[in-house]
Amino acid sequence: MTVKTVRKAAVSTLALLLCAGAALPVYAQTPPPSVAENFAPADFGAAVVTKHKGTFGGQKIDYTATAASYVVKDASGRDALSVVTFSYEAKTKAANRPVMFIFNGGPISPSVYLHMGAFAPKRVHMPDDLSADPSTFQLVDNPNAPLEVADLVFIDPAGTGYSRPLNGTNLKDWFSVEADAEQFAQVITQWVKARGREASPVYIFGESYGTMRAPQIAKKLAEDETPLTIGGVVLFGQAANITDYVQRKTNIVSYVVSLPTLAATAWYHKAVDTRGLSLEAFVAEARSFADTEYLAALYKGGDLPDDQLMAVANKLEGFTGVSAQTFADARLRISKEAYRRLLFKDKGLIIGMADTRYTGPLEKGGDPSFVGPKAMQDGFIPYARDFLNIKTEVKYLTNSPVTGGLDGWDWGYGKGPFSDWPYFSMLSDVLKTQPKMKIMVGVGWYDTQTTVGGSEYLLKQADWPKANTRLTYYEGGHMNYSNSKALEKLGVDIRAFLKDGQ
């Protein structure tokens, strides 16, 4: 496997989308550390191995936790990166036991959020009370981690976590879809071969931008000279089709696929008459309206008669809580970002971007749902020190070193006005040679970054066999596993997914 030269093309349309926040998680909005701090080489040192016991999925498991670094080579074969992983392996002699490689998005970010929020043996517990003081959040045992059915490996790309570029490496040379995936593919291959786990099906779990990365990794691993068996790929908070992030007025599909999330938000906040309907039933009505009458009205554009315009606007008010006149004035096009500011404008509130259940002062703007990611960041250091016994002097970095957004990342594919961005099509390529591979798409009801409708649209448009795919919904936002109820469901769904692929 080789690293392709990073292209130096002008700013692409997709870069414009993502730097606005599409696959960029909310934590990328915090001020980054200095460039020198991000790019400074540092030696993590020897692997740190500890032994533990825990109960997972109702089973008592003896397991080993290992923090170790892997060297990634550049196209010339020179040592370029030191990438640190955190592995949790159950005590078993099964050579074909599944192993799931897990990472967050960015680009690029550490895996601390899925690590401390979802799948580590211990996690940061966030109370159901959204107004709870983050300083009171506790580290608790995590029976939802699927260690009884698979080994778990968390990967932090270079420039994040404890991972660093090596001397002589310009980290920016790895700021591309292709090079980034190469980094992960090399680490996964090394991990599998070092442990003699070639017989184990590999599962890839990516979140947010990680859902663009995951298909590329799967394709690399499947097409290597000694291909690995890809048991399944999880696209969590998917941006693989990047359908609806920035809602250009003429991109009418984006408004259609966004409406279910706006409806779910209005239902949660009781901003509309729900008529006693459940969340699922209310959103189903909104989805049906969006797919038919709303789409047709948007398609007509300026040819839509005024009476029909108002009729559709009135129905949109009933689903979203924003007045019909506001919709009519906007020719039925109110973006998700505008909706965040409009729903409770009269109360001086803005709703969350990553999780619309949260509200904050409108005058401050930003994203009031940042509470979860920050708590996971803060919980990692004592966990690493006291539970994993990591004593390194290397600082664990949580901010993305990609600070430009617009021109700091090469998004791949064409750069011209007629180019496409079919990241998900790479999974179609893998299915041609590995037809048993499964695909799971997970989405939070209250996520405006990567929406329910966007995920549904992905599965409608992708040419994946329906028997190989599943779509799962969760009570929460972009990082919905911060909700205990959602995490429990995710644990059940992941176990079923892992077992289904065997």
Buried (B, 14 or more C-beta within 10 A) or exposed (E): BEBEEBEEEEEBBBBBBBBBBBBBBBBBBBEBBEEEEBBBBBEBBEEBEEEBEBBBBEEEBEBBBBBBBBEBBBBEEEEBBBBBBBBBBBEEEEEEBBBBBBBBBBBBBBBBBBBBBBBBBBBBBBEEEBEEEBEEBEBEEBBBBBBBBBBBBBBBBBBBBBBBBBEEBEBBBBBBBBBBBBBBBBBBBBBBEEBEBBEBBBBBBBBBBBBBBBBBBBBBBBBEEEBBBBBBBBBBBBBBBBBBBBBEEEBBBBBBBBBBBBBBBBBBBEBBEBEEEEBEEBBBBBBEBBBEBBBEBBEBEEEBEEEBBBBBBBBBBBBBBBBBEBBBEBBBBBBBBBBBBBBBEEEEBBBBBBBBBBBBEBEEEBBBBBBBBBBBBBBBBEBBEEBBEBEBEBEBBBBBBBEEBEBBBBBBBEBEEEEEBBBBBBBBBBBEEBEBBBBBBBBBBBBBBBBBBBBBBBBEEBEBEEEBBBBBBBBBBBBBBBBBEBBBBBBBBBBBBBEBBE
